[in-house]
Amino acid sequence: DVLGSRGLGDVYKRQVWEMVSEAYIYAFPLVLTDATKTLSTNTDGTMTGRAPINQFNHAKKLADASFRTVVTPNVDTVYSQAWLDISTEPMVYVLPETDRFCNVQLLDAWTNTAAVLDKAGAYAIALPGWEGELPDGVTRVDVPTATMWSITRTVLSGNEDLPNVYAIQEQMQLLPLSAYVQAVSYTHLRAHETLRHL
């Protein structure tokens, strides 16, 4: 039956296009995110506006019309960004106490907001399947993908306020959990030795 075959062919074409559309919707954000990450991390650390994986890229001024990394950036906050790779172990993000609006948006590989860190503290950004112990005072934040994009926004009240924003940026910390544990142990050891010699 020719008409029947043609009808089945039309149904098949519709199904194929539906699958193609769904695949595009699913995969395109991943491709775009990877391209943005490649652009943002393609540096040895000496290029302004870029930083290697798991390192901060602190902006030193408000975004202006020349800013091209993301669309429609805020015009009253200074950005600190980092691309995280948590495939082997969690990364610890230490957000300092501040006297102003300052929060961290964690985007997954689809650019969905996985978490927002809006209080000072130490946060271990980890995959749900990670099994391990965290030091006291470190809050676990589970995220869905090994590639994460952190965007920190620190509010600025005019150019004269920039030194205060720089001071906040200097207090931010980002390091692998293993390095954080070593740093905490070293600090505790030094404190113990100091007290012993008093």
Secondary structure, DSSP 8 states (H G I E B T S, - for coil): -HHHHHHHHHHHHHHHHHHHHHHHHHHHHHHHHHHHHHHHH-SSS-STT---TTS-EE-SS---TT--SSSS--SSEEEEEEEEE-SSS-EEEEE---SS-EEEEEE-TT--EEEEE-SSEEEEEE-TT------TTEEEEE-S-SEEEEEEEEE--SGGGHHHHHHHHHH-EEEEHHHHHHHHHHHHHHHHHHHHT-
